[in-house]
Amino acid sequence: MEILINDIYAAILKGDNAQTPELIQAALASGLDASKILNDGMVPAMAEVGHLFEEGEYFVPEMLISARAMQSGMSILRPSLIEQDVKPAGIVIIGTVKGDLHDIGKNLVSMMLEGGGFQIVDLGTDVPAQRFVSAIEEYAPDVIAMSALLTTTMINMVTAIDAITTAGLRDKVKVIIGGAPVTYEYAIQIGADGYAPDASRAVNLTRSLV
């Protein structure tokens, strides 16, 4: 059974989108616990993908390929995790702020976070401040992750944080931000709890805040 876990790890690491779900199906059929498949095979594989990216051995395309393989596997594993009431590492609401339609970076962060064991609520792009507020009320997340790819839309991160504060919810959730024009200094300036320059570090940052 450990062989199957190792095979799942290897398949995700090389981004095998066809083999990963097949291996997970085989692991479940053999009686392997869904939480063990997730925590011993999938999460470590995505952690290694992040490590390889930070070391300069993987680049964004490799990260995407591995993340998609992981997502294919999760589509098979998720029903078993729900059935066994396996709790996620945390709940993360993610979205690109109002006025901004870019989603590639957001999608990669979503996939990497899911690979890290988090439950993701993706609000999509062009998300108004009030939608973040209503999502907090609906899902009670641990973290809100906001993305902006345009300097002109960065101000809408401030609008969203202000709306969350006005709604009396700011002390109930951590806020992290990212995107090409965004900086650590800007995160401090607007009162966010953290900034991540890429998807790999977004996972590490989220883990540190939950």
C-alpha positions in Angstrom: 0.0 0.0 0.0 2.9 2.3 0.6 3.9 1.7 -3.0 0.6 3.2 -4.1 1.2 6.3 -1.9 4.6 6.7 -3.4 3.2 6.2 -6.9 0.6 9.0 -6.3 3.3 11.2 -5.0 5.5 10.6 -8.1 2.5 11.0 -10.5 1.6 14.4 -9.1 5.3 15.5 -9.0 5.6 14.8 -12.7 2.2 16.2 -13.5 0.6 13.0 -14.8 -3.0 14.1 -15.3 -4.2 10.6 -16.5 -2.4 8.4 -14.0 -3.0 10.4 -10.8 -6.8 9.8 -10.6 -6.3 6.1 -11.6 -3.8 5.6 -8.8 -6.1 7.3 -6.3 -9.0 5.1 -7.4 -6.8 2.0 -7.0 -5.6 3.2 -3.6 -9.2 3.6 -2.4 -10.2 0.3 -3.9 -7.4 -1.4 -2.0 -8.8 0.0 1.3 -6.4 2.8 1.9 -7.8 5.6 4.0 -8.7 8.8 2.1 -7.0 11.0 4.7 -3.8 8.9 4.4 -3.8 9.3 0.6 -4.2 13.0 1.0 -1.8 13.6 3.8 0.9 11.1 2.9 0.8 11.3 -0.8 -0.8 14.4 -2.3 0.0 17.2 0.2 3.7 16.2 0.4 3.9 16.0 -3.4 2.5 19.6 -3.8 4.9 20.8 -1.0 7.8 19.3 -3.0 6.5 21.1 -6.1 6.5 24.4 -4.2 10.1 23.6 -3.0 11.3 22.8 -6.5 9.8 26.1 -7.7 11.5 28.1 -5.0 14.8 26.3 -5.8 14.4 27.3 -9.5 14.1 23.7 -10.7 10.4 24.1 -11.5 8.7 27.1 -13.2 5.1 28.2 -13.5 4.2 25.7 -16.3 5.5 22.8 -14.2 3.6 24.0 -11.2 0.4 24.3 -13.2 0.8 20.8 -14.6 1.4 19.3 -11.2 -1.5 21.3 -9.7 -3.9 20.1 -12.4 -2.8 16.5 -11.8 -3.5 17.0 -8.1 -6.9 18.5 -8.9 -7.8 15.5 -11.1 -6.9 13.3 -8.2 -8.9 15.4 -5.7 -12.0 15.0 -7.9 -11.8 11.2 -7.2 -10.7 11.6 -3.5 -13.1 14.4 -2.4 -16.2 12.2 -1.9 -14.3 9.8 0.3 -12.9 12.7 2.4 -16.4 14.1 2.8 -17.8 10.7 3.7 -15.1 10.3 6.3 -15.6 13.9 7.6 -11.9 14.7 7.1 -11.4 18.3 8.1 -9.5 20.6 5.8 -6.3 22.4 7.0 -8.5 25.6 6.8 -11.0 27.4 4.6 -9.7 30.0 2.2 -11.8 32.4 0.2 -10.0 33.7 -2.9 -10.8 36.2 -5.6 -9.5 38.9 -7.9 -10.7 42.3 -6.8 -13.2 44.5 -8.5 -12.3 45.8 -11.9 -9.7 43.1 -12.5 -10.4 40.2 -14.8 -7.0 38.4 -14.5 -7.3 34.9 -13.1 -4.2 32.8 -14.0 -2.3 33.6 -10.9 -5.4 33.3 -8.7 -6.1 29.9 -10.2 -2.6 28.7 -9.6 -2.8 29.9 -5.9 -6.1 28.1 -5.6 -4.8 24.8 -6.9 -1.6 25.0 -4.8 -3.7 25.8 -1.6 -6.0 22.9 -2.4 -3.0 20.7 -2.8 -1.9 21.9 0.6 -5.1 20.5 2.1 -7.2 23.7 2.3 -10.8 24.0 1.3 -11.1 26.7 -1.4 -14.0 29.0 -2.1 -13.1 30.7 -5.4 -15.2 33.9 -6.0 -13.6 34.4 -9.4 -12.6 37.7 -10.9 -14.0 41.3 -10.7 -15.2 40.6 -7.1 -16.8 43.6 -5.4 -16.0 44.3 -1.8 -19.4 43.3 -0.5 -19.1 39.9 -2.1 -16.0 39.2 0.1 -18.1 40.3 3.1 -21.1 38.0 2.2 -18.7 35.1 1.6 -17.1 35.5 5.0 -20.6 35.5 6.6 -21.5 32.4 4.5 -18.4 30.2 4.8 -16.6 31.5 8.0 -13.2 31.2 6.4 -9.8 31.3 8.1 -8.2 33.4 5.3 -9.3 35.8 2.6 -6.8 35.9 -0.4 -7.2 38.8 -2.7 -5.4 39.2 -6.0 -4.8 42.3 -8.3 -2.8 42.3 -11.5 -3.3 46.0 -12.3 -2.0 48.9 -10.4 -5.3 50.6 -11.0 -7.2 47.9 -9.2 -4.9 47.6 -6.2 -7.0 50.3 -4.4 -9.9 47.9 -4.4 -8.0 45.7 -2.0 -8.3 48.7 0.4 -12.0 49.0 -0.4 -12.6 45.3 0.4 -10.6 45.4 3.7 -12.6 48.5 4.7 -15.9 46.8 3.9 -14.8 43.7 6.0 -13.9 46.0 8.9 -17.2 48.0 8.6 -19.1 44.7 8.7 -17.4 43.8 12.0 -15.6 40.8 10.5 -12.0 41.9 10.3 -11.0 40.2 13.6 -12.6 36.9 12.4 -10.4 36.4 9.3 -6.8 36.9 8.1 -6.3 38.8 4.8 -3.5 38.0 2.4 -2.8 39.8 -0.9 -0.8 39.1 -4.0 -0.4 39.9 -7.7 2.3 41.3 -10.0 2.2 45.0 -8.8 1.6 44.2 -5.2 4.4 44.4 -2.6 5.0 43.5 1.0 5.1 47.2 1.8 1.7 47.7 0.3 0.3 44.9 2.4 1.6 46.6 5.5 0.2 50.0 4.3 -3.3 48.7 3.8 -3.5 46.6 6.9 -3.4 43.1 5.3 -2.0 40.2 7.4 0.4 39.0 4.7 1.7 39.1 1.2 3.0 36.3 -1.1 4.9 36.9 -4.3 4.0 33.5 -5.7 1.7 30.5 -5.3 4.3 28.4 -3.4 4.8 31.1 -0.8 1.1 31.7 -0.6 0.7 28.2 0.7 3.4 28.7 3.3 2.0 32.0 4.4 -1.5 30.6 4.7 -0.3 27.7 6.8 1.5 30.2 9.1 -1.7 32.2 9.6 -4.2 29.3 10.2 
